Amino acid sequence: MSDVADRAEWRIAKDLENAMAHARKMPQLVADGHCHYCDEDVAHGLLFCNTDCRDDYQNEQKALRRAGR
Ligand SMILES: [Zn+2]
């Protein structure tokens, strides 16, 4: 069963890498149990309740950035 732990560690390192690359493009979001767009309750660790909310949020952020925030 030790290779499961090894794989988990690899996944975590990989996820961190992805998250860091992502964070440079996106403002840092903290998963607080609520959708960042509509405030709906979401499962632990999720930022949005569905892909529509995620897309709308990202469009909003893009618009804000374009407006020179
Ligand atoms: Zn939502």
N, CA, C, O and the ligand as a Tripos MOL2 file, in Angstrom:
@<TRIPOS>MOLECULE
protein
  277   275    70     0     0
PROTEIN
NO_CHARGES

@<TRIPOS>ATOM
      1 N           0.8250   -1.2210    0.0000 N.3       1 MET1
      2 CA          0.0000    0.0000    0.0000 C.3       1 MET1
      3 C           0.8530    1.2630    0.0000 C.2       1 MET1
      4 O           0.3210    2.3700   -0.0790 O.2       1 MET1
      5 N           2.1980    1.1030    0.0900 N.am      2 SER2
      6 CA          3.0210    2.3070    0.2270 C.3       2 SER2
      7 C           3.0460    3.1250   -1.0540 C.2       2 SER2
      8 O           3.2300    4.3420   -1.0080 O.2       2 SER2
      9 N           2.8610    2.4710   -2.2000 N.am      3 ASP3
     10 CA          2.9020    3.2430   -3.4470 C.3       3 ASP3
     11 C           1.6720    4.1490   -3.5790 C.2       3 ASP3
     12 O           1.6910    5.1140   -4.3430 O.2       3 ASP3
     13 N           0.6160    3.8410   -2.8460 N.am      4 VAL4
     14 CA         -0.5430    4.7390   -2.8470 C.3       4 VAL4
     15 C          -0.1540    6.0620   -2.1990 C.2       4 VAL4
     16 O          -0.5070    7.1350   -2.6880 O.2       4 VAL4
     17 N           0.5810    5.9690   -1.0890 N.am      5 ALA5
     18 CA          1.0340    7.1800   -0.4110 C.3       5 ALA5
     19 C           2.0070    7.9550   -1.2960 C.2       5 ALA5
     20 O           1.9610    9.1830   -1.3650 O.2       5 ALA5
     21 N           2.8840    7.2190   -1.9700 N.am      6 ASP6
     22 CA          3.8340    7.8690   -2.8730 C.3       6 ASP6
     23 C           3.0950    8.6410   -3.9530 C.2       6 ASP6
     24 O           3.4330    9.7780   -4.2810 O.2       6 ASP6
     25 N           2.0840    7.9930   -4.4890 N.am      7 ARG7
     26 CA          1.3360    8.6370   -5.5560 C.3       7 ARG7
     27 C           0.5940    9.8500   -5.0280 C.2       7 ARG7
     28 O           0.4900   10.8670   -5.7140 O.2       7 ARG7
     29 N           0.0770    9.7470   -3.8090 N.am      8 ALA8
     30 CA         -0.6300   10.8670   -3.2060 C.3       8 ALA8
     31 C           0.3220   12.0470   -3.0290 C.2       8 ALA8
     32 O          -0.0440   13.1960   -3.2770 O.2       8 ALA8
     33 N           1.5420   11.7490   -2.6000 N.am      9 GLU9
     34 CA          2.5280   12.8130   -2.4110 C.3       9 GLU9
     35 C           2.8570   13.4870   -3.7360 C.2       9 GLU9
     36 O           2.9830   14.7090   -3.8190 O.2       9 GLU9
     37 N           2.9920   12.6570   -4.7750 N.am     10 TRP10
     38 CA          3.2780   13.1910   -6.1030 C.3      10 TRP10
     39 C           2.1400   14.0810   -6.5640 C.2      10 TRP10
     40 O           2.3570   15.1510   -7.1340 O.2      10 TRP10
     41 N           0.9020   13.6160   -6.3060 N.am     11 ARG11
     42 CA         -0.2700   14.3840   -6.7050 C.3      11 ARG11
     43 C          -0.2830   15.7400   -6.0030 C.2      11 ARG11
     44 O          -0.5870   16.7640   -6.6150 O.2      11 ARG11
     45 N           0.0460   15.7340   -4.7220 N.am     12 ILE12
     46 CA          0.0250   16.9770   -3.9460 C.3      12 ILE12
     47 C           1.0520   17.9540   -4.5050 C.2      12 ILE12
     48 O           0.7610   19.1380   -4.6730 O.2      12 ILE12
     49 N           2.2570   17.4560   -4.7940 N.am     13 ALA13
     50 CA          3.2920   18.3110   -5.3610 C.3      13 ALA13
     51 C           2.8390   18.8710   -6.6990 C.2      13 ALA13
     52 O           3.0620   20.0410   -7.0090 O.2      13 ALA13
     53 N           2.1990   18.0170   -7.4820 N.am     14 LYS14
     54 CA          1.7270   18.4270   -8.8070 C.3      14 LYS14
     55 C           0.6170   19.4580   -8.6690 C.2      14 LYS14
     56 O           0.5840   20.4550   -9.3900 O.2      14 LYS14
     57 N          -0.2940   19.2050   -7.7320 N.am     15 ASP15
     58 CA         -1.3970   20.1330   -7.5100 C.3      15 ASP15
     59 C          -0.8800   21.4930   -7.0590 C.2      15 ASP15
     60 O          -1.3730   22.5320   -7.4990 O.2      15 ASP15
     61 N           0.1110   21.4800   -6.1820 N.am     16 LEU16
     62 CA          0.6990   22.7250   -5.6990 C.3      16 LEU16
     63 C           1.2820   23.5160   -6.8560 C.2      16 LEU16
     64 O           1.0890   24.7270   -6.9660 O.2      16 LEU16
     65 N           1.9990   22.8040   -7.7150 N.am     17 GLU17
     66 CA          2.6080   23.4250   -8.8810 C.3      17 GLU17
     67 C           1.5460   24.1020   -9.7430 C.2      17 GLU17
     68 O           1.6940   25.2510  -10.1590 O.2      17 GLU17
     69 N           0.4680   23.3530   -9.9990 N.am     18 ASN18
     70 CA         -0.6230   23.8900  -10.7990 C.3      18 ASN18
     71 C          -1.2540   25.0920  -10.1070 C.2      18 ASN18
     72 O          -1.5570   26.1010  -10.7430 O.2      18 ASN18
     73 N          -1.4450   24.9720   -8.8180 N.am     19 ALA19
     74 CA         -2.0880   26.0440   -8.0680 C.3      19 ALA19
     75 C          -1.2400   27.3120   -8.1160 C.2      19 ALA19
     76 O          -1.7690   28.4160   -8.2490 O.2      19 ALA19
     77 N           0.0720   27.1470   -8.0080 N.am     20 MET20
     78 CA          0.9700   28.3040   -8.0530 C.3      20 MET20
     79 C           0.9020   28.9830   -9.4100 C.2      20 MET20
     80 O           0.8400   30.2090   -9.4980 O.2      20 MET20
     81 N           0.9130   28.1800  -10.4670 N.am     21 ALA21
     82 CA          0.8460   28.7350  -11.8090 C.3      21 ALA21
     83 C          -0.4840   29.4450  -12.0020 C.2      21 ALA21
     84 O          -0.5570   30.4910  -12.6470 O.2      21 ALA21
     85 N          -1.5290   28.8670  -11.4370 N.am     22 HIS22
     86 CA         -2.8650   29.4250  -11.5670 C.3      22 HIS22
     87 C          -2.9850   30.7200  -10.7710 C.2      22 HIS22
     88 O          -3.6030   31.6830  -11.2260 O.2      22 HIS22
     89 N          -2.3960   30.7360   -9.5940 N.am     23 ALA23
     90 CA         -2.5350   31.8790   -8.6950 C.3      23 ALA23
     91 C          -1.9270   33.1340   -9.2990 C.2      23 ALA23
     92 O          -2.3360   34.2500   -8.9780 O.2      23 ALA23
     93 N          -0.9560   32.9460  -10.1670 N.am     24 ARG24
     94 CA         -0.3270   34.1030  -10.7780 C.3      24 ARG24
     95 C          -1.2800   34.8020  -11.7360 C.2      24 ARG24
     96 O          -1.1820   36.0070  -11.9660 O.2      24 ARG24
     97 N          -2.2220   34.0080  -12.3010 N.am     25 LYS25
     98 CA         -3.1780   34.5730  -13.2480 C.3      25 LYS25
     99 C          -4.4510   35.0240  -12.5630 C.2      25 LYS25
    100 O          -5.0840   35.9900  -12.9900 O.2      25 LYS25
    101 N          -4.8300   34.3260  -11.4940 N.am     26 MET26
    102 CA         -6.0990   34.5890  -10.8260 C.3      26 MET26
    103 C          -5.8440   35.1510   -9.4440 C.2      26 MET26
    104 O          -4.8770   34.7640   -8.7870 O.2      26 MET26
    105 N          -6.6930   36.0550   -8.9920 N.am     27 PRO27
    106 CA         -6.5850   36.4780   -7.5940 C.3      27 PRO27
    107 C          -6.7880   35.2750   -6.6940 C.2      27 PRO27
    108 O          -7.5530   34.3680   -7.0230 O.2      27 PRO27
    109 N          -6.1070   35.2640   -5.5610 N.am     28 GLN28
    110 CA         -6.1660   34.1140   -4.6650 C.3      28 GLN28
    111 C          -7.5680   33.9440   -4.0910 C.2      28 GLN28
    112 O          -8.1260   34.8600   -3.4850 O.2      28 GLN28
    113 N          -8.1180   32.7610   -4.2940 N.am     29 LEU29
    114 CA         -9.4330   32.4640   -3.7390 C.3      29 LEU29
    115 C          -9.2910   31.4240   -2.6490 C.2      29 LEU29
    116 O          -8.5160   30.4780   -2.7830 O.2      29 LEU29
    117 N         -10.0260   31.5930   -1.5850 N.am     30 VAL30
    118 CA        -10.0040   30.6200   -0.4960 C.3      30 VAL30
    119 C         -11.3390   29.8910   -0.4770 C.2      30 VAL30
    120 O         -12.3990   30.5160   -0.4510 O.2      30 VAL30
    121 N         -11.2780   28.5620   -0.4910 N.am     31 ALA31
    122 CA        -12.5010   27.7720   -0.4360 C.3      31 ALA31
    123 C         -13.0760   27.8570    0.9760 C.2      31 ALA31
    124 O         -12.5330   27.2700    1.9110 O.2      31 ALA31
    125 N         -14.1690   28.5880    1.1210 N.am     32 ASP32
    126 CA        -14.7320   28.8070    2.4620 C.3      32 ASP32
    127 C         -16.1040   28.1690    2.6130 C.2      32 ASP32
    128 O         -16.8500   28.4990    3.5350 O.2      32 ASP32
    129 N         -16.4400   27.2430    1.6960 N.am     33 GLY33
    130 CA        -17.7310   26.5660    1.8000 C.3      33 GLY33
    131 C         -18.8620   27.3000    1.1020 C.2      33 GLY33
    132 O         -20.0130   26.8640    1.1350 O.2      33 GLY33
    133 N         -18.5230   28.4310    0.4620 N.am     34 HIS34
    134 CA        -19.5360   29.1770   -0.2700 C.3      34 HIS34
    135 C         -19.0540   29.4650   -1.6820 C.2      34 HIS34
    136 O         -17.8650   29.6840   -1.9160 O.2      34 HIS34
    137 N         -19.9920   29.4620   -2.6130 N.am     35 CYS35
    138 CA        -19.6700   29.8100   -3.9900 C.3      35 CYS35
    139 C         -19.1920   31.2620   -4.0240 C.2      35 CYS35
    140 O         -19.8170   32.1360   -3.4230 O.2      35 CYS35
    141 N         -18.0880   31.5190   -4.7230 N.am     36 HIS36
    142 CA        -17.5470   32.8760   -4.7690 C.3      36 HIS36
    143 C         -18.3630   33.7960   -5.6600 C.2      36 HIS36
    144 O         -18.1560   35.0100   -5.6790 O.2      36 HIS36
    145 N         -19.2920   33.2040   -6.3950 N.am     37 TYR37
    146 CA        -20.0820   34.0490   -7.2920 C.3      37 TYR37
    147 C         -21.4710   34.3340   -6.7330 C.2      37 TYR37
    148 O         -21.9130   35.4830   -6.7010 O.2      37 TYR37
    149 N         -22.1610   33.2730   -6.2900 N.am     38 CYS38
    150 CA        -23.5520   33.4820   -5.8720 C.3      38 CYS38
    151 C         -23.7650   33.2180   -4.3860 C.2      38 CYS38
    152 O         -24.8850   33.3610   -3.8940 O.2      38 CYS38
    153 N         -22.6980   32.8280   -3.6480 N.am     39 ASP39
    154 CA        -22.7790   32.6460   -2.1900 C.3      39 ASP39
    155 C         -23.5430   31.3990   -1.7700 C.2      39 ASP39
    156 O         -23.8480   31.2240   -0.5900 O.2      39 ASP39
    157 N         -23.8530   30.5390   -2.7220 N.am     40 GLU40
    158 CA        -24.5220   29.2720   -2.4180 C.3      40 GLU40
    159 C         -23.5730   28.3840   -1.6040 C.2      40 GLU40
    160 O         -22.3560   28.4680   -1.7720 O.2      40 GLU40
    161 N         -24.1170   27.5370   -0.7270 N.am     41 ASP41
    162 CA        -23.2820   26.5590   -0.0150 C.3      41 ASP41
    163 C         -22.7000   25.5730   -1.0160 C.2      41 ASP41
    164 O         -23.4220   25.0770   -1.8820 O.2      41 ASP41
    165 N         -21.4210   25.2820   -0.9150 N.am     42 VAL42
    166 CA        -20.7850   24.2810   -1.7810 C.3      42 VAL42
    167 C         -20.0180   23.2840   -0.9150 C.2      42 VAL42
    168 O         -19.7430   23.5350    0.2580 O.2      42 VAL42
    169 N         -19.6810   22.1420   -1.5280 N.am     43 ALA43
    170 CA        -18.9220   21.1240   -0.8110 C.3      43 ALA43
    171 C         -17.5740   21.6890   -0.3930 C.2      43 ALA43
    172 O         -17.0360   22.5830   -1.0460 O.2      43 ALA43
    173 N         -17.0350   21.1660    0.6940 N.am     44 HIS44
    174 CA        -15.7620   21.6440    1.2240 C.3      44 HIS44
    175 C         -14.6660   21.5840    0.1660 C.2      44 HIS44
    176 O         -14.5090   20.5650   -0.5070 O.2      44 HIS44
    177 N         -13.9270   22.6380    0.0170 N.am     45 GLY45
    178 CA        -12.8150   22.6650   -0.9160 C.3      45 GLY45
    179 C         -13.1760   23.2000   -2.2910 C.2      45 GLY45
    180 O         -12.2960   23.4200   -3.1230 O.2      45 GLY45
    181 N         -14.4630   23.4120   -2.5350 N.am     46 LEU46
    182 CA        -14.8700   23.9380   -3.8320 C.3      46 LEU46
    183 C         -15.0120   25.4550   -3.7630 C.2      46 LEU46
    184 O         -15.3890   26.0130   -2.7320 O.2      46 LEU46
    185 N         -14.7030   26.1110   -4.8840 N.am     47 LEU47
    186 CA        -14.8010   27.5640   -4.9330 C.3      47 LEU47
    187 C         -16.1370   28.0160   -5.5040 C.2      47 LEU47
    188 O         -16.6300   29.0960   -5.1770 O.2      47 LEU47
    189 N         -16.7170   27.1800   -6.3620 N.am     48 PHE48
    190 CA        -17.9650   27.5580   -7.0250 C.3      48 PHE48
    191 C         -18.9370   26.3890   -7.0090 C.2      48 PHE48
    192 O         -18.5200   25.2350   -6.9090 O.2      48 PHE48
    193 N         -20.2500   26.6840   -7.1080 N.am     49 CYS49
    194 CA        -21.2340   25.6060   -7.0710 C.3      49 CYS49
    195 C         -21.3200   24.8930   -8.4110 C.2      49 CYS49
    196 O         -21.6960   23.7220   -8.4480 O.2      49 CYS49
    197 N         -20.9890   25.5510   -9.5000 N.am     50 ASN50
    198 CA        -20.9760   24.8820  -10.7970 C.3      50 ASN50
    199 C         -20.0940   25.6680  -11.7740 C.2      50 ASN50
    200 O         -19.5590   26.7260  -11.4430 O.2      50 ASN50
    201 N         -19.9590   25.1210  -12.9790 N.am     51 THR51
    202 CA        -19.0520   25.7570  -13.9440 C.3      51 THR51
    203 C         -19.5980   27.0900  -14.4350 C.2      51 THR51
    204 O         -18.8300   27.9710  -14.8230 O.2      51 THR51
    205 N         -20.9320   27.2470  -14.4210 N.am     52 ASP52
    206 CA        -21.5070   28.5270  -14.8340 C.3      52 ASP52
    207 C         -21.0360   29.6480  -13.9100 C.2      52 ASP52
    208 O         -20.6400   30.7230  -14.3610 O.2      52 ASP52
    209 N         -21.0900   29.3710  -12.6040 N.am     53 CYS53
    210 CA        -20.6560   30.3750  -11.6420 C.3      53 CYS53
    211 C         -19.1660   30.6690  -11.8260 C.2      53 CYS53
    212 O         -18.7440   31.8230  -11.7620 O.2      53 CYS53
    213 N         -18.3700   29.6130  -12.0550 N.am     54 ARG54
    214 CA        -16.9360   29.8130  -12.2470 C.3      54 ARG54
    215 C         -16.6810   30.6830  -13.4630 C.2      54 ARG54
    216 O         -15.8740   31.6110  -13.4140 O.2      54 ARG54
    217 N         -17.3780   30.3780  -14.5660 N.am     55 ASP55
    218 CA        -17.1770   31.1470  -15.7980 C.3      55 ASP55
    219 C         -17.6200   32.5940  -15.6090 C.2      55 ASP55
    220 O         -16.9300   33.5220  -16.0300 O.2      55 ASP55
    221 N         -18.7840   32.7810  -14.9680 N.am     56 ASP56
    222 CA        -19.2810   34.1300  -14.7450 C.3      56 ASP56
    223 C         -18.3120   34.9210  -13.8760 C.2      56 ASP56
    224 O         -18.0470   36.0970  -14.1220 O.2      56 ASP56
    225 N         -17.7880   34.2440  -12.8460 N.am     57 TYR57
    226 CA        -16.8410   34.9120  -11.9600 C.3      57 TYR57
    227 C         -15.5940   35.3480  -12.7340 C.2      57 TYR57
    228 O         -15.1090   36.4690  -12.5840 O.2      57 TYR57
    229 N         -15.0870   34.4250  -13.5680 N.am     58 GLN58
    230 CA        -13.8670   34.7350  -14.3150 C.3      58 GLN58
    231 C         -14.1170   35.8570  -15.3130 C.2      58 GLN58
    232 O         -13.2520   36.7070  -15.5220 O.2      58 GLN58
    233 N         -15.2920   35.8640  -15.9270 N.am     59 ASN59
    234 CA        -15.6170   36.9470  -16.8510 C.3      59 ASN59
    235 C         -15.6840   38.2770  -16.1180 C.2      59 ASN59
    236 O         -15.2280   39.3060  -16.6170 O.2      59 ASN59
    237 N         -16.2590   38.2350  -14.9260 N.am     60 GLU60
    238 CA        -16.3540   39.4440  -14.1200 C.3      60 GLU60
    239 C         -14.9610   39.9700  -13.7590 C.2      60 GLU60
    240 O         -14.6890   41.1680  -13.8400 O.2      60 GLU60
    241 N         -14.0760   39.0270  -13.3540 N.am     61 GLN61
    242 CA        -12.7120   39.4220  -13.0030 C.3      61 GLN61
    243 C         -11.9880   40.0240  -14.2030 C.2      61 GLN61
    244 O         -11.2480   41.0000  -14.0760 O.2      61 GLN61
    245 N         -12.2160   39.4190  -15.3750 N.am     62 LYS62
    246 CA        -11.5850   39.9120  -16.5940 C.3      62 LYS62
    247 C         -12.0690   41.3190  -16.8970 C.2      62 LYS62
    248 O         -11.2840   42.1930  -17.2640 O.2      62 LYS62
    249 N         -13.3670   41.5280  -16.7410 N.am     63 ALA63
    250 CA        -13.9580   42.8360  -17.0020 C.3      63 ALA63
    251 C         -13.3920   43.8680  -16.0310 C.2      63 ALA63
    252 O         -13.0820   44.9950  -16.4180 O.2      63 ALA63
    253 N         -13.2600   43.4700  -14.7650 N.am     64 LEU64
    254 CA        -12.7040   44.3770  -13.7560 C.3      64 LEU64
    255 C         -11.2820   44.7600  -14.1220 C.2      64 LEU64
    256 O         -10.8840   45.9200  -14.0130 O.2      64 LEU64
    257 N         -10.5100   43.7450  -14.5650 N.am     65 ARG65
    258 CA         -9.1130   44.0120  -14.9060 C.3      65 ARG65
    259 C          -9.0330   44.9450  -16.1070 C.2      65 ARG65
    260 O          -8.1730   45.8220  -16.1830 O.2      65 ARG65
    261 N          -9.9710   44.7250  -17.0610 N.am     66 ARG66
    262 CA         -9.9740   45.5640  -18.2500 C.3      66 ARG66
    263 C         -10.3360   47.0020  -17.8700 C.2      66 ARG66
    264 O          -9.8710   47.9560  -18.4940 O.2      66 ARG66
    265 N         -11.1740   47.1420  -16.8370 N.am     67 ALA67
    266 CA        -11.5910   48.4720  -16.3940 C.3      67 ALA67
    267 C         -10.4580   49.1800  -15.6350 C.2      67 ALA67
    268 O         -10.6030   50.3310  -15.2220 O.2      67 ALA67
    269 N          -9.3270   48.4760  -15.4580 N.am     68 GLY68
    270 CA         -8.1620   49.1130  -14.8480 C.3      68 GLY68
    271 C          -8.2360   49.1980  -13.3540 C.2      68 GLY68
    272 O          -7.8250   50.1980  -12.7650 O.2      68 GLY68
    273 N          -8.7500   48.1720  -12.7310 N.am     69 ARG69
    274 CA         -8.8750   48.1170  -11.2780 C.3      69 ARG69
    275 C          -7.5160   48.2350  -10.6090 C.2      69 ARG69
    276 O          -7.4270   48.2080   -9.3820 O.2      69 ARG69
    277 ZN        -22.6660   29.7400   -7.5160 Zn       70 ZN70
@<TRIPOS>BOND
     1     1     2 1
     2     2     3 1
     3     3     4 2
     4     3     5 am
     5     5     6 1
     6     6     7 1
     7     7     8 2
     8     7     9 am
     9     9    10 1
    10    10    11 1
    11    11    12 2
    12    11    13 am
    13    13    14 1
    14    14    15 1
    15    15    16 2
    16    15    17 am
    17    17    18 1
    18    18    19 1
    19    19    20 2
    20    19    21 am
    21    21    22 1
    22    22    23 1
    23    23    24 2
    24    23    25 am
    25    25    26 1
    26    26    27 1
    27    27    28 2
    28    27    29 am
    29    29    30 1
    30    30    31 1
    31    31    32 2
    32    31    33 am
    33    33    34 1
    34    34    35 1
    35    35    36 2
    36    35    37 am
    37    37    38 1
    38    38    39 1
    39    39    40 2
    40    39    41 am
    41    41    42 1
    42    42    43 1
    43    43    44 2
    44    43    45 am
    45    45    46 1
    46    46    47 1
    47    47    48 2
    48    47    49 am
    49    49    50 1
    50    50    51 1
    51    51    52 2
    52    51    53 am
    53    53    54 1
    54    54    55 1
    55    55    56 2
    56    55    57 am
    57    57    58 1
    58    58    59 1
    59    59    60 2
    60    59    61 am
    61    61    62 1
    62    62    63 1
    63    63    64 2
    64    63    65 am
    65    65    66 1
    66    66    67 1
    67    67    68 2
    68    67    69 am
    69    69    70 1
    70    70    71 1
    71    71    72 2
    72    71    73 am
    73    73    74 1
    74    74    75 1
    75    75    76 2
    76    75    77 am
    77    77    78 1
    78    78    79 1
    79    79    80 2
    80    79    81 am
    81    81    82 1
    82    82    83 1
    83    83    84 2
    84    83    85 am
    85    85    86 1
    86    86    87 1
    87    87    88 2
    88    87    89 am
    89    89    90 1
    90    90    91 1
    91    91    92 2
    92    91    93 am
    93    93    94 1
    94    94    95 1
    95    95    96 2
    96    95    97 am
    97    97    98 1
    98    98    99 1
    99    99   100 2
   100    99   101 am
   101   101   102 1
   102   102   103 1
   103   103   104 2
   104   103   105 am
   105   105   106 1
   106   106   107 1
   107   107   108 2
   108   107   109 am
   109   109   110 1
   110   110   111 1
   111   111   112 2
   112   111   113 am
   113   113   114 1
   114   114   115 1
   115   115   116 2
   116   115   117 am
   117   117   118 1
   118   118   119 1
   119   119   120 2
   120   119   121 am
   121   121   122 1
   122   122   123 1
   123   123   124 2
   124   123   125 am
   125   125   126 1
   126   126   127 1
   127   127   128 2
   128   127   129 am
   129   129   130 1
   130   130   131 1
   131   131   132 2
   132   131   133 am
   133   133   134 1
   134   134   135 1
   135   135   136 2
   136   135   137 am
   137   137   138 1
   138   138   139 1
   139   139   140 2
   140   139   141 am
   141   141   142 1
   142   142   143 1
   143   143   144 2
   144   143   145 am
   145   145   146 1
   146   146   147 1
   147   147   148 2
   148   147   149 am
   149   149   150 1
   150   150   151 1
   151   151   152 2
   152   151   153 am
   153   153   154 1
   154   154   155 1
   155   155   156 2
   156   155   157 am
   157   157   158 1
   158   158   159 1
   159   159   160 2
   160   159   161 am
   161   161   162 1
   162   162   163 1
   163   163   164 2
   164   163   165 am
   165   165   166 1
   166   166   167 1
   167   167   168 2
   168   167   169 am
   169   169   170 1
   170   170   171 1
   171   171   172 2
   172   171   173 am
   173   173   174 1
   174   174   175 1
   175   175   176 2
   176   175   177 am
   177   177   178 1
   178   178   179 1
   179   179   180 2
   180   179   181 am
   181   181   182 1
   182   182   183 1
   183   183   184 2
   184   183   185 am
   185   185   186 1
   186   186   187 1
   187   187   188 2
   188   187   189 am
   189   189   190 1
   190   190   191 1
   191   191   192 2
   192   191   193 am
   193   193   194 1
   194   194   195 1
   195   195   196 2
   196   195   197 am
   197   197   198 1
   198   198   199 1
   199   199   200 2
   200   199   201 am
   201   201   202 1
   202   202   203 1
   203   203   204 2
   204   203   205 am
   205   205   206 1
   206   206   207 1
   207   207   208 2
   208   207   209 am
   209   209   210 1
   210   210   211 1
   211   211   212 2
   212   211   213 am
   213   213   214 1
   214   214   215 1
   215   215   216 2
   216   215   217 am
   217   217   218 1
   218   218   219 1
   219   219   220 2
   220   219   221 am
   221   221   222 1
   222   222   223 1
   223   223   224 2
   224   223   225 am
   225   225   226 1
   226   226   227 1
   227   227   228 2
   228   227   229 am
   229   229   230 1
   230   230   231 1
   231   231   232 2
   232   231   233 am
   233   233   234 1
   234   234   235 1
   235   235   236 2
   236   235   237 am
   237   237   238 1
   238   238   239 1
   239   239   240 2
   240   239   241 am
   241   241   242 1
   242   242   243 1
   243   243   244 2
   244   243   245 am
   245   245   246 1
   246   246   247 1
   247   247   248 2
   248   247   249 am
   249   249   250 1
   250   250   251 1
   251   251   252 2
   252   251   253 am
   253   253   254 1
   254   254   255 1
   255   255   256 2
   256   255   257 am
   257   257   258 1
   258   258   259 1
   259   259   260 2
   260   259   261 am
   261   261   262 1
   262   262   263 1
   263   263   264 2
   264   263   265 am
   265   265   266 1
   266   266   267 1
   267   267   268 2
   268   267   269 am
   269   269   270 1
   270   270   271 1
   271   271   272 2
   272   271   273 am
   273   273   274 1
   274   274   275 1
   275   275   276 2
@<TRIPOS>SUBSTRUCTURE
     1 MET1         2 RESIDUE 1 A MET
     2 SER2         6 RESIDUE 1 A SER
     3 ASP3        10 RESIDUE 1 A ASP
     4 VAL4        14 RESIDUE 1 A VAL
     5 ALA5        18 RESIDUE 1 A ALA
     6 ASP6        22 RESIDUE 1 A ASP
     7 ARG7        26 RESIDUE 1 A ARG
     8 ALA8        30 RESIDUE 1 A ALA
     9 GLU9        34 RESIDUE 1 A GLU
    10 TRP10       38 RESIDUE 1 A TRP
    11 ARG11       42 RESIDUE 1 A ARG
    12 ILE12       46 RESIDUE 1 A ILE
    13 ALA13       50 RESIDUE 1 A ALA
    14 LYS14       54 RESIDUE 1 A LYS
    15 ASP15       58 RESIDUE 1 A ASP
    16 LEU16       62 RESIDUE 1 A LEU
    17 GLU17       66 RESIDUE 1 A GLU
    18 ASN18       70 RESIDUE 1 A ASN
    19 ALA19       74 RESIDUE 1 A ALA
    20 MET20       78 RESIDUE 1 A MET
    21 ALA21       82 RESIDUE 1 A ALA
    22 HIS22       86 RESIDUE 1 A HIS
    23 ALA23       90 RESIDUE 1 A ALA
    24 ARG24       94 RESIDUE 1 A ARG
    25 LYS25       98 RESIDUE 1 A LYS
    26 MET26      102 RESIDUE 1 A MET
    27 PRO27      106 RESIDUE 1 A PRO
    28 GLN28      110 RESIDUE 1 A GLN
    29 LEU29      114 RESIDUE 1 A LEU
    30 VAL30      118 RESIDUE 1 A VAL
    31 ALA31      122 RESIDUE 1 A ALA
    32 ASP32      126 RESIDUE 1 A ASP
    33 GLY33      130 RESIDUE 1 A GLY
    34 HIS34      134 RESIDUE 1 A HIS
    35 CYS35      138 RESIDUE 1 A CYS
    36 HIS36      142 RESIDUE 1 A HIS
    37 TYR37      146 RESIDUE 1 A TYR
    38 CYS38      150 RESIDUE 1 A CYS
    39 ASP39      154 RESIDUE 1 A ASP
    40 GLU40      158 RESIDUE 1 A GLU
    41 ASP41      162 RESIDUE 1 A ASP
    42 VAL42      166 RESIDUE 1 A VAL
    43 ALA43      170 RESIDUE 1 A ALA
    44 HIS44      174 RESIDUE 1 A HIS
    45 GLY45      178 RESIDUE 1 A GLY
    46 LEU46      182 RESIDUE 1 A LEU
    47 LEU47      186 RESIDUE 1 A LEU
    48 PHE48      190 RESIDUE 1 A PHE
    49 CYS49      194 RESIDUE 1 A CYS
    50 ASN50      198 RESIDUE 1 A ASN
    51 THR51      202 RESIDUE 1 A THR
    52 ASP52      206 RESIDUE 1 A ASP
    53 CYS53      210 RESIDUE 1 A CYS
    54 ARG54      214 RESIDUE 1 A ARG
    55 ASP55      218 RESIDUE 1 A ASP
    56 ASP56      222 RESIDUE 1 A ASP
    57 TYR57      226 RESIDUE 1 A TYR
    58 GLN58      230 RESIDUE 1 A GLN
    59 ASN59      234 RESIDUE 1 A ASN
    60 GLU60      238 RESIDUE 1 A GLU
    61 GLN61      242 RESIDUE 1 A GLN
    62 LYS62      246 RESIDUE 1 A LYS
    63 ALA63      250 RESIDUE 1 A ALA
    64 LEU64      254 RESIDUE 1 A LEU
    65 ARG65      258 RESIDUE 1 A ARG
    66 ARG66      262 RESIDUE 1 A ARG
    67 ALA67      266 RESIDUE 1 A ALA
    68 GLY68      270 RESIDUE 1 A GLY
    69 ARG69      274 RESIDUE 1 A ARG
    70 ZN70       277 GROUP 0 **** ****
